[in-house]
Amino acid sequence: MPVTTTAAHSLKQDISSLRDSFNSLNKDVSKLLGEMNQSLQDAKRTISEICKDLTTANEQHDQTTSSEQRDDGVRIIGTFRSCFLTKNGTPRQPSICPYARGSLKISCFNNPQHSLQNLHQFSHVWLLFLFHENGKFKFKAKVSPPRLNGEKAGIFATRSPHRPNNIGMSLVKLDSIEGGTLHVSGIDLIDGTPVIDIKPYIAEYDRPKVDSHCPPWISNPPSKPLTVYFSTNAEQQMSTLSYSDANCLRKRKSSMRFMQNEHELRGSIADIISADPRSVYRKKTGDLVFSFPIDAVDVKVEIKAEAVTVLDICQTEFVHNLLKRNCKHDTKI
């Protein structure tokens, strides 16, 4: 009996010791969980502050690119919305694609419609804008314009976007004015282009009263326009698209934003491709199959000799993401 009692007493002490150890461990775990929870809350607050800072920075950027004065003294009067979503496939000159449409919402006035009074009396306007996607490309005294097939010319003898001051200008057709928004066509601006001024086209002053001339490499380009064919698949895809309904973009991915009918889309694609939008480098490397976005679709084409076949016309995930990005930007303006 004494041995049994002693063993029981020892067992009780072991159990008590284990209980104390468990309680101590439980306290340590509780303390650790508390510290982890506190660290998590601190991390959440830090992330929240970073998000707020990013939101503020984006808002400030949008304001700077829409109406505020830049450091160089140039004020952005509005951001251009275009059927051309990227540089790839955008015409090099405004007269190439008559059906190419876009719009400009004036954002530098409290009453933007006042700034456009009487402008509807003109058929065409000059748009002055910034080549905002030049990136880090440095301007040079000599460049290789596409029409010279790799040969160089002085920068001021070309219309290269890479200039000492990244300012461009385009003569476009004024289709209509709604409030503080201009609707134009025959454009060569990509979506999101910052516009810095609008001037009416006045033939009496803007058209020379004496004979004008251009060098042969302008009036007689080295390559002939390409012949464009549409595949059966492309024809069918164009017929199933819904055209020119701004509200449809939220309902169906295939809705066009600017093109009003199949004829305009076909004509625009043909105008762009016949002028061969490929760079000199791509021509030399034999880039036979390529694609470009226009309006709300991606166009895939194949070039063989002097003929081009349109293979596919549909809205890819890439184009859809571009449109979603633009919709988010519009809600901030």
Salt bridges, closest charged atoms under 4 A:
ASP42 OD1 - ARG45 NH2 2.19
ASP62 OD2 - LYS332 NZ 3.66
ASP72 OD2 - ARG70 NH2 2.90
GLU133 OE2 - HIS132 NE2 3.89
ASP175 OD1 - LYS173 NZ 3.04
GLU178 OE1 - HIS183 NE2 2.66
ASP191 OD2 - ARG81 NH2 2.65
ASP197 OD2 - LYS199 NZ 3.18
GLU235 OE1 - ARG266 NH2 2.35
GLU264 OE1 - ARG101 NH1 2.38
ASP276 OD1 - ARG278 NE 2.98
ASP276 OD2 - LYS283 NZ 3.98
ASP287 OD2 - ARG282 NE 3.42
ASP295 OD1 - ARG257 NE 3.51
GLU302 OE2 - LYS304 NZ 3.93
ASP330 OD1 - ARG81 NH1 3.10
